[in-house]
Amino acid sequence: MIESAAVPISESLIRQYDVSGPRYTSYPTADRFVEAFTSQDYIQALEQRHSGAAALVLPLSLYVHIPFCESLCYYCACNKIITKHHDRSAAYLRYLSREVDLHTRHMGLGQAVSQLHLGGGSPTFMSDDELRELMSMLRRSFNFTPGGEYSIEIDPRTIDASRLDTLYELGFNRLSFGVQDFDPAVQKAVHRVQPAEQVFALVNAARERGFESINVDLIYGLPEQTPESFDRTLAQITELRPDRIALYAYAHLPERFKPQRRISSVEIPTAAAKVSMLAHSMAAFMAAGYVYIGMDHFALPNDSLAIAKRQGRLHRNFQGYSTQPDCDMIGFGVSSIGRVGATYSQNAKTLEEYYDFLDQGQFPVVRGLALTRDDLVRRAVIMALMCQGRLSYESIELAYLIDFKSYFAKEMDVLATQVAQGLVELEPGGIQVTPMGWFFVRAVAMVFDRHLQTDRTRAKFSKIL
């Protein structure tokens, strides 16, 4: 267990690691995807899965991206379309149906699904009838297994108790509420005003209806935040007591995401303040009985995420931490990313291009990657560090028939610096991330990232603190 409040972190260490780096929802990361990976490569991956053993024993995970939002949140780095015109989602549904049909053509009907996540944008931008149509479409094409995890992201400003009834009726058993911060000044600074009372009422209503798990998203490092103001939000969150908490560091990349240009860099907390917020968060949540899952997730001990962590079944995918290791994921919708076998793929990022591909009867895949053997080895190493905080040499050696210390000789030399800094410990059988190392776990994982060779490459990512 990580006792974060007792971890002393020096200013020099903060300065050294106040750098950019990946979040490792995949390895290699999405910036390595290439346009040479086409829809034909994707079709081949789908058909190989359909004809192989994976289709028989491993259920799928589905992700559906709904890009529409009614209002702009200045911090947002998601692919979204700001509009008040709700009729746009009806046309989008028609194209989603075409994309689903293309998949069943190459995979067959009735593939087992044990995870579904609707993200965005704001999935609750859709009307109840549109959500019914979407779920009916998916259930006609896939076999949703009993006991699966079926979740939807919720903008609390777009939903009420009666809509919760609809979501429950449609089979959603997990909800994720976008909160970010309860402080009124912070909410105003990021253009997302939603009273705490509204969120509390919705969470209570969701519990009354029997939803199995409720997640709350928080962001630290937003403008107008201070460690003291964030402490007040932490107290409210522990009172709310969601089953899961996703705690993200704000990634300020205004050169890539236009909405963030409305946020002045001088208003953003310093790296030291962000580390303080993270330390206070970890201490507050664990004092309240939460299990620290990893880099950005906490869960109550009886939640499936905490159970998966205890049992060593935790995995990390494009939505963050997951209970399903090595699960193929199909991404539907504009900009969605998927994983099938040893490939990654991403759909077109604009509606026009997405629609155009489907009008031609083609998958809207515009880029992706076929992983090499080296990629697979390094992915296993990075995921072990990110998910378990520990790496067993033997498990990697047996799975990939390598001698770990020889294969990663250069990386082990680099890791010696982090050992001296107290971020990791080298044990006879593997590598262990220390309590302090969890603050810098992205930096530990970066040691094994072959693609991070230049500062120019790293500049594409958010700061790791």
Disulfide bonds with the S-S distance in Angstrom:
none
